[in-house]
Amino acid sequence: MPALLIKNMPPPLHDRLRQRAAAHHRSMNREVIAILERELNSATTTEFPPPIKPLKPISHDEIVQIIRDARDGKR
């Protein structure tokens, strides 16, 4: 079975997790699994947007034109 090691957990967070596990009559490991299952199965879990298509390269002439347009107040 896969395992996960959490390093450098802040002591206050560790204490809150320990208290929460005790309140739910679970081990800390089981409490973490329950939290992860609930959050990852939540309907409000944010979906990542589709990847952004790479932009086409801008030529030197296009850059010069953009600068000219900006100077002339066209952009």
C-alpha positions as CSV (number, residue, x, y, z in Angstrom):
1,M,0.0,0.0,0.0
2,P,1.4,3.4,-0.9
3,A,2.6,5.7,1.9
4,L,3.1,9.4,2.4
5,L,5.5,11.1,4.7
6,I,4.7,14.7,5.7
7,K,7.8,16.6,6.7
8,N,8.2,19.8,8.6
9,M,4.6,19.9,9.8
10,P,4.2,23.0,12.0
11,P,3.6,22.0,15.6
12,P,0.3,23.9,15.9
13,L,-1.1,22.0,12.8
14,H,0.1,18.7,14.2
15,D,-1.7,19.5,17.5
16,R,-4.9,20.4,15.7
17,L,-4.7,17.2,13.6
18,R,-4.1,15.1,16.8
19,Q,-7.1,16.8,18.5
20,R,-9.3,16.3,15.5
21,A,-8.4,12.6,15.2
22,A,-9.1,12.1,18.9
23,A,-12.5,13.8,18.5
24,H,-13.4,11.5,15.7
25,H,-12.0,8.4,17.5
26,R,-9.4,7.8,14.7
27,S,-5.7,7.5,14.4
28,M,-3.9,10.6,13.0
29,N,-3.2,8.5,9.8
30,R,-6.9,7.6,9.4
31,E,-7.9,11.2,10.0
32,V,-5.6,12.5,7.3
33,I,-7.0,9.9,4.9
34,A,-10.5,10.9,5.8
35,I,-9.7,14.6,5.2
36,L,-8.1,13.9,1.9
37,E,-10.9,11.7,0.7
38,R,-13.5,14.3,1.6
39,E,-11.6,17.2,0.0
40,L,-10.7,15.3,-3.2
41,N,-14.2,13.9,-3.6
42,S,-15.8,17.3,-2.9
43,A,-18.0,18.8,-5.6
44,T,-16.4,22.1,-5.0
45,T,-12.9,20.8,-5.9
46,T,-11.5,23.3,-8.3
47,E,-10.8,21.9,-11.8
48,F,-7.7,23.0,-13.6
49,P,-8.4,25.0,-16.8
50,P,-7.2,23.5,-20.1
51,P,-3.6,24.3,-20.9
52,I,-3.0,27.5,-22.7
53,K,-2.0,27.2,-26.3
54,P,1.5,28.5,-27.0
55,L,1.6,31.9,-28.6
56,K,3.0,32.4,-32.0
57,P,6.4,34.2,-32.0
58,I,6.3,37.9,-32.7
59,S,8.5,39.2,-35.4
60,H,10.8,42.2,-35.0
61,D,8.6,44.2,-37.4
62,E,5.5,43.4,-35.3
63,I,7.3,44.6,-32.2
64,V,8.3,47.8,-33.9
65,Q,4.7,48.4,-35.0
66,I,3.4,47.8,-31.5
67,I,5.8,50.3,-30.1
68,R,4.8,52.9,-32.8
69,D,1.1,52.3,-32.1
70,A,1.7,52.8,-28.4
71,R,3.5,56.0,-29.0
72,D,0.7,57.2,-31.3
73,G,-1.9,56.3,-28.7
74,K,-3.4,53.6,-30.8
75,R,-3.2,51.0,-28.1
